[in-house]
Every structure is written in structure tokens, then in C-alpha cells.
Amino acid sequence: MNDANNWVSLLGTFKYEKAVSDYLATYPHHLEDGLLPHPNSKIRERVFQDRSRADVLLIDKSNKAVIVECKQHAVTGHDIGQLRDYMDVFLKETGEMPRGILVHGGPPKLSQDVISAASKDPAVEVVSYGLDVSFRHSLISR
């Protein structure tokens, strides 16, 4: 038990991004009031014609498609570019420009570079999430 080689990191096996994507696909209204699963039957890991893959495809209350990309750590300019690429592919495939929301597990305060990248056209909304897991005894043993 004292040998660190016998331990396995939970971070290496727990898929934060997949867990958040699954949660948003199931409960999109928790991200924003009025969000619903997109009428397309494939809302999780939507594969585009160029073989790129968006995490979650939703629709907002004005019937506009919303592509949500989930990241485990702090958001980068590269992440914003990746989401914009998905938005461009969606536009080419459907003729409709979707909204883009990047959900990340990093700090809510963003760097100026990320703010500038997200503000460019088409704008990308950036939302941070917190993951909270707690354990409570269900039965107190005597």
C-alpha cells in the first residue's frame, strides 16, 4: 500500500469531457434556459463530413443550432479555433450558422488572448464548469 507504483491515478481514467458532454446532452437546460437536444438524432459526438466531431449539438429557444465543445482544463485560443472550425463545417453542411459555446473546467477568469479570440466573428461563448463529487454515509454503523 505504501508503494506508489501500486496506485492508479483517477485523473487518467475518469473522462471529465465525456461526463460533461453526456450531462449537457441529457440536461441541456442546465447550461442555458430553453436549450434542447437538436432534432438531429445524433446530438452526442456529431461527426461532420470532414470527419471532425463536435461534442454536443443542441438547439436554442429561437431554433438556432448550438454546438457545444467541452474541455477538461482551461480554455485556449486553439480550443476556440477548433469550435469555430466545427461551426464553419456545420454552416457548409446545413446553410445555417450555429452558435458556439465552449465549456471548460479551468478558472472562470480568462486571459486577454482568449477573450480576444472568443470575441472575433463568429463569437464563441465561454462557460466554465465545476465538478463536485461528495460522499456521505448512508447508514451509520454502531
C-alpha positions, 0 to 999 in steps of 0.5 A: 500500500505504501508503494506508489507504483501500486496506485492508479491515478483517477485523473487518467481514467475518469473522462471529465469531457465525456461526463460533461458532454453526456450531462449537457446532452441529457440536461441541456437546460442546465447550461442555458434556459430553453436549450434542447437536444437538436432534432438531429438524432445524433446530438452526442459526438456529431461527426461532420463530413470532414470527419471532425466531431463536435461534442454536443449539438443542441438547439436554442429557444429561437431554433438556432443550432448550438454546438457545444465543445467541452474541455477538461482544463482551461480554455485556449485560443486553439480550443476556440479555433477548433469550435469555430472550425466545427461551426464553419463545417456545420454552416457548409453542411446545413446553410445555417450558422450555429452558435458556439459555446465552449465549456471548460473546467479551468478558472472562470477568469480568462486571459486577454488572448482568449477573450480576444479570440472568443470575441472575433466573428463568429463569437464563441461563448465561454462557460466554465464548469465545476465538478463536485463529487461528495460522499456521505454515509448512508447508514451509520454503523454502531 
